[in-house]
């Protein structure tokens, strides 16, 4: 979180030859705004070397003249983003998925019931974060492959294709982080980690290519032109686009949403007043535990949206955003040369009394329009709360992730009372800002 740097040097600090090159750390919202406002039409961000290597050296056949969004910059990035934006980043194409993504959340509720049957005193297992990752994998792979994989099945065979995909996702993310942030001085360790990453990412790529091929045949045999799925729209550009975007959804859309869901549930579990307030809203919107969700239901779920925003403020994965200076610029009175890496540090502001009164308290009401009290976020600087980044390079999955989280949190809180019978959870900042402790929630079925 680099708070020691903030405490020692104040609003701006520079480190020569930091992990990935000369780096400037900015903490003041006004300076963060200056960088974002000067990012130009092709904003640059440190790329993921693991995926960069995979696309340039291992699977040139898949990528060819296309590039991963998370691992490219400049005109290569722009080409792919222009193709992906109208499909992934539009309200209508995301809203179309409310019923299916809700089904995934309902399956997660069944999965919690199954775990409850197997556990004493309603405690969730240590591996609950893995369960959340399975939920987010099931959701994004449904969009990328137009098919339910079955990640939440209770009786997954350890030899089944789905279990192999789940294991490969887990392993490839683990090695990806090692390669990005734990580079060793011993070259053979880096090569070993890189090869492990490639091996696991290839398992996913092969499985995904197979599913995309199968879907292509299904579509050829069907004449329906209306309500095309995301995969149909990827495929209508070409099959390479479908493959590259499916891998991007996976690389950027599993851990992020799983960990965010875990953090929001943690804050609700440890703040009974907010949890009860949310349940009151949900009982009105969903009179039965399995009442269907529509886009109108979601639009009226104001406290739900506010709870998610507050959860992302206190426990969002992005404790910082990143840019590379695409031109020389002056920020806070200092020259920042083109090519410098810039950490736009959010954490200190997200917990500052000046930006968010009573910053250590989980208060969803901050985000309600009707709130006129001192806790309202209306006086917060607009460049302080950016859980999905900013501008042309911001998270392309923001709408989708928000919808997934809304459906998940709503279903869980409507169905269960959550408790956190442990000391306050500890957070750490590695690639993501995240909870260190196992997510051992205590869960009790709510009355009808
Ligand atoms: C709560 C969950 C999520 C959070 C908090 C999150 C956050 C972020 C952030 C902070 C960025 C960098 C933005 C910037 O540099 O300005 C990003 C980029 C990205 N995210 Fe997400 N994300 C989430 C879920 C997802 C999902 C579900 C998907 C896939 C559907 C996704 C796909 C991407 C992609 C492809 C990029 C790179 C975009 C580009 O460089 O053009 N994310 N995300």
Boltz pocket constraint, residues with backbone or C-beta under 6 A from the ligand:
constraints:
  - pocket:
      binder: B
      contacts: [[A, 45], [A, 69], [A, 70], [A, 72], [A, 81], [A, 140], [A, 248], [A, 249], [A, 252], [A, 253], [A, 254], [A, 256], [A, 257], [A, 260], [A, 316], [A, 317], [A, 318], [A, 320], [A, 321], [A, 322], [A, 386], [A, 387], [A, 388], [A, 389], [A, 390], [A, 391], [A, 392], [A, 393], [A, 394], [A, 395], [A, 396], [A, 397], [A, 398], [A, 400], [A, 401], [A, 402]]
      max_distance: 6.0
